[in-house]
Amino acid sequence: MKTKLREIFAKENLTLSDIQIEKFKTYAEMLLEWNEKINLTAITDDEGIAEKHFLDSVLPLTKVDVPRGTTLIDVGTGAGFPAIPMKIYRDDIEITLLDGLNKRINFLSEVSDTLELSADCIHSRAEDGGKNPDLREKFDIATARAVAPLPVLCEYCLPFVKVGGKFLALKGPNENAEDAEKAVEILGGKICSTWNYSLPSGDNRRLIVIEKVKETPKKYPRDAGKIKKSPL
């Protein structure tokens, strides 16, 4: 795993320290160990984990300016992607991991403790968290690597972002930012930029960057059923 990590990150001109390599290795080992108990990932080979989970999570930091001390919430974080790899690569980022499944939060808490990440792990559905005054519009950046359509993700994620902050949507190549223009405007955002790039294996990725330009109206997010049934 250590050699694969160095090689794969080097292909993108990214250098990892020995400490970072060790943390990624431990994270991969814990991911596979817990994956036997709860469903965390379908990717289980060293190269796949290094590229399609770790590198894939870190690459957005090379596309977007993320100042030191940035507060970041990863919405529907699952096994911790992209926030934990981002934190390993940029220790100055303060991360909050939000997920609706308590078993995943238990895994994330153990990873955070073992790797000394100081992550805030919160068990909550996104639509509930977005209405929580302790979380609503409190973060510089929200991230999501979920498979939901962009208009749906925007309603889940933009309520967490403070005015002047950004939502980073890590998507596949077929997701069009234009499809979410109406939702973005309603929720107080503005589509800022789109980055198209590829992983070393050739898999294509699209990073959609949405800036928060005004407060999200209080009625959003709606409950999950309405969000899915009637996307903005």
C-alpha positions as CSV (number, residue, x, y, z in Angstrom):
1,M,0.0,0.0,0.0
2,K,2.8,2.5,0.9
3,T,4.4,2.1,-2.6
4,K,1.1,2.4,-4.4
5,L,0.2,5.6,-2.5
6,R,3.5,7.2,-3.4
7,E,3.3,6.2,-7.0
8,I,-0.4,7.2,-7.5
9,F,0.0,10.6,-5.8
10,A,3.2,11.3,-7.6
11,K,1.4,10.9,-11.0
12,E,-0.5,14.1,-10.0
13,N,2.7,15.8,-8.7
14,L,1.6,15.4,-5.1
15,T,4.1,14.4,-2.5
16,L,3.2,12.6,0.7
17,S,5.2,12.6,3.9
18,D,6.0,9.4,5.7
19,I,3.5,10.4,8.4
20,Q,0.8,10.9,5.8
21,I,1.6,7.6,4.1
22,E,1.3,5.8,7.5
23,K,-2.0,7.4,8.2
24,F,-3.4,6.5,4.8
25,K,-2.2,2.9,5.3
26,T,-3.8,2.6,8.7
27,Y,-7.0,4.2,7.3
28,A,-7.1,1.6,4.5
29,E,-6.5,-1.3,7.0
30,M,-9.4,0.0,9.2
31,L,-11.6,0.4,6.2
32,L,-11.1,-3.2,5.1
33,E,-11.5,-4.5,8.7
34,W,-14.8,-2.7,9.3
35,N,-16.0,-3.5,5.8
36,E,-16.4,-7.1,6.9
37,K,-19.0,-5.9,9.5
38,I,-20.7,-3.0,7.7
39,N,-20.9,-2.0,4.0
40,L,-18.3,0.8,3.5
41,T,-16.8,0.2,0.1
42,A,-16.9,-2.1,-2.9
43,I,-13.3,-1.2,-3.7
44,T,-11.0,-3.4,-1.7
45,D,-7.6,-3.6,-3.6
46,D,-4.7,-1.4,-2.6
47,E,-4.5,0.4,-5.9
48,G,-8.2,1.0,-6.1
49,I,-8.4,2.4,-2.5
50,A,-5.3,4.6,-3.1
51,E,-6.6,6.1,-6.3
52,K,-10.4,5.9,-6.3
53,H,-10.8,6.8,-2.6
54,F,-7.7,8.6,-1.4
55,L,-6.4,10.5,-4.4
56,D,-10.0,11.1,-5.7
57,S,-10.8,12.8,-2.4
58,V,-7.6,15.0,-2.3
59,L,-7.6,16.3,-5.9
60,P,-10.3,18.9,-5.3
61,L,-7.8,20.7,-3.0
62,T,-5.6,21.2,-6.1
63,K,-8.5,22.9,-8.0
64,V,-10.0,25.2,-5.4
65,D,-8.4,27.7,-3.0
66,V,-8.9,26.4,0.5
67,P,-7.4,28.8,3.1
68,R,-5.6,27.5,6.2
69,G,-8.0,26.7,9.1
70,T,-11.0,26.2,6.7
71,T,-14.0,24.6,8.4
72,L,-15.4,21.8,6.3
73,I,-18.5,19.6,6.7
74,D,-18.7,16.4,4.7
75,V,-22.4,15.6,4.2
76,G,-23.4,12.0,3.9
77,T,-19.8,11.2,4.4
78,G,-20.2,7.4,4.4
79,A,-16.7,5.9,5.0
80,G,-15.2,9.4,5.3
81,F,-14.7,10.4,1.7
82,P,-13.6,13.0,0.8
83,A,-13.1,14.7,4.2
84,I,-10.7,12.3,5.9
85,P,-8.2,12.1,3.0
86,M,-8.4,15.9,2.8
87,K,-7.6,16.1,6.5
88,I,-4.7,13.7,6.2
89,Y,-3.3,15.8,3.3
90,R,-4.1,19.2,4.9
91,D,-4.1,18.8,8.6
92,D,-5.0,22.5,9.1
93,I,-8.5,21.9,7.8
94,E,-11.1,21.4,10.5
95,I,-13.5,18.6,9.5
96,T,-17.0,17.6,10.5
97,L,-18.3,14.2,9.4
98,L,-22.1,13.9,9.1
99,D,-23.9,10.7,8.3
100,G,-27.3,9.2,9.0
101,L,-26.1,5.7,9.9
102,N,-24.7,5.3,13.4
103,K,-22.6,2.3,12.6
104,R,-20.7,4.5,10.1
105,I,-20.3,7.2,12.7
106,N,-18.8,4.6,15.1
107,F,-16.3,3.7,12.4
108,L,-15.4,7.3,11.6
109,S,-15.0,8.1,15.3
110,E,-12.5,5.2,15.7
111,V,-10.6,6.3,12.6
112,S,-10.5,9.9,13.9
113,D,-9.2,8.8,17.3
114,T,-6.6,6.3,15.8
115,L,-5.3,8.8,13.3
116,E,-5.6,11.8,15.7
117,L,-7.6,13.8,13.3
118,S,-9.8,15.7,15.8
119,A,-12.8,15.2,13.5
120,D,-16.3,16.1,14.8
121,C,-18.4,13.0,14.0
122,I,-22.2,13.7,14.0
123,H,-25.0,11.2,13.6
124,S,-27.7,13.0,11.7
125,R,-29.6,13.0,8.5
126,A,-28.6,15.8,6.2
127,E,-32.0,17.4,6.2
128,D,-32.1,17.5,10.0
129,G,-28.5,18.8,10.3
130,G,-29.3,21.6,7.8
131,K,-32.0,22.9,10.2
132,N,-29.8,22.5,13.3
133,P,-28.8,26.1,14.4
134,D,-25.4,24.7,15.6
135,L,-24.7,23.5,12.0
136,R,-26.7,25.7,9.7
137,E,-24.6,28.2,7.8
138,K,-21.6,27.6,10.0
139,F,-19.0,26.1,7.5
140,D,-16.6,27.6,5.0
141,I,-17.0,24.5,2.8
142,A,-19.5,21.6,2.4
143,T,-18.5,18.6,0.4
144,A,-20.4,15.6,-0.9
145,R,-19.3,12.7,-3.1
146,A,-22.8,11.1,-3.1
147,V,-24.5,9.7,-6.2
148,A,-27.6,11.8,-5.8
149,P,-28.5,14.3,-8.6
150,L,-27.0,17.7,-8.1
151,P,-30.2,19.6,-7.4
152,V,-30.9,17.1,-4.5
153,L,-27.3,17.4,-3.2
154,C,-27.6,21.2,-3.3
155,E,-30.6,21.2,-1.0
156,Y,-28.9,18.9,1.4
157,C,-25.6,20.7,1.4
158,L,-26.0,24.5,0.8
159,P,-27.8,25.1,4.1
160,F,-24.6,24.2,6.0
161,V,-22.5,26.8,4.1
162,K,-22.0,30.3,5.4
163,V,-22.4,33.2,3.0
164,G,-19.1,33.6,1.2
165,G,-18.4,29.9,1.5
166,K,-18.5,27.1,-1.1
167,F,-20.1,23.7,-1.8
168,L,-17.8,21.3,-3.6
169,A,-19.7,18.5,-5.4
170,L,-17.5,15.6,-6.4
171,K,-19.3,14.1,-9.4
172,G,-18.9,11.9,-12.4
173,P,-18.4,13.2,-15.9
174,N,-22.1,13.2,-16.9
175,E,-23.4,15.6,-14.2
176,N,-24.2,19.0,-15.7
177,A,-24.0,22.0,-13.4
178,E,-26.7,23.7,-15.6
179,D,-29.3,21.1,-14.4
180,A,-29.0,22.6,-10.9
181,E,-29.1,26.3,-11.8
182,K,-32.6,26.8,-10.5
183,A,-32.0,24.9,-7.2
184,V,-28.7,26.7,-6.6
185,E,-30.4,30.1,-7.1
186,I,-33.3,29.3,-4.8
187,L,-30.9,28.0,-2.1
188,G,-28.7,31.1,-2.1
189,G,-25.9,29.9,-4.3
190,K,-24.2,30.7,-7.6
191,I,-22.4,28.2,-9.8
192,C,-18.8,29.3,-9.7
193,S,-16.7,26.9,-11.7
194,T,-16.6,23.4,-13.1
195,W,-13.4,21.3,-13.3
196,N,-13.0,18.3,-15.5
197,Y,-10.1,16.0,-14.9
198,S,-9.1,12.3,-14.9
199,L,-7.6,9.9,-12.3
200,P,-4.4,8.1,-13.4
201,S,-6.5,5.0,-14.4
202,G,-8.4,7.2,-16.9
203,D,-11.7,7.5,-14.9
204,N,-13.2,10.9,-15.5
205,R,-14.3,13.3,-12.7
206,R,-16.1,16.6,-12.6
207,L,-15.8,19.0,-9.6
208,I,-18.7,21.5,-9.5
209,V,-18.0,24.5,-7.3
210,I,-21.0,26.5,-6.0
211,E,-20.5,29.7,-4.0
212,K,-22.9,30.8,-1.3
213,V,-23.9,34.4,-2.1
214,K,-26.9,34.8,0.3
215,E,-28.6,33.0,3.1
216,T,-30.7,29.9,2.4
217,P,-34.4,30.5,2.9
218,K,-35.6,29.0,6.3
219,K,-37.9,26.5,4.7
220,Y,-35.0,24.6,3.2
221,P,-34.0,21.9,3.4
222,R,-37.4,20.2,3.1
223,D,-37.9,16.7,4.4
224,A,-36.2,13.9,2.5
225,G,-39.3,12.6,0.8
226,K,-40.1,16.0,-0.7
227,I,-36.5,16.6,-1.8
228,K,-36.4,13.3,-3.7
229,K,-40.0,13.5,-5.1
230,S,-39.9,17.1,-6.1
231,P,-36.3,18.3,-6.7
232,L,-36.0,22.1,-7.0
